[in-house]
């Protein structure tokens, strides 16, 4: 008898989506188990015994797991495919594995830096789930300056344009010259364009933004547009958050 797991976990194990993404696929009626369309959550399947199909195609757990760090350039979207046919981060990965992996979370089109990619849906769930509150550190270059009051507001939490109040951020001023200010900021939430919106909330505008670390996993000197496999230590750390 094979291991019995929830359907969304099985889909994640197959590398078809993250666990949260799998829940959406199920709700949309795109998944069948042994020929029966499933649209409710909580269904369990037996690995190796039950036949699971996504959009009419049989899916099975991936044999090899990939864990990749990419130094994402601007001008790429953090998806596998883009409806507007813009370049995607998957285009930057070697052909032999590009079809199997997907981004872990997202970086904005106009943001560069550390982006994790994998075909392990459980890994994605661990890294992106809000309950884990993993720190993410960015270097932001602002157009103009920022007030002492603005820095204090960021450090205590600010209200974004949709009413969401951010948790306190770690903020350090690194440089200020030639009409630009460089700030190092660490947050653990992942709202859409959050860092840019946080600075806008205190009257500053981000000109350039780069993510340099996720938890203790650092971008280091990885060249822009290049990627590398995570070390076993990095994978273990992220899996055990």
Secondary structure, 3 states (H helix, E strand, C coil): CCCEEEHHHHHHHCCCCCHHHHHHHHHCCCEEECCEEECCCCCEEECCCCCEEECCEECCCCCCCCEEEEEECCCCECCCCCCCCCCEHHHHCCHHHHCCCEEECCCCCCCEEEEEEECCHHHHHHHHCHHHCCCEEEEEEEECCCCHHHHHHHHHCCECCCCCECCCCEEEEEEEECCEEEEEEEECCCCCCHHHHHHHHCCCEEEEEEEEEECCEECCCCCCCCEEECCHHHHHHHHCC
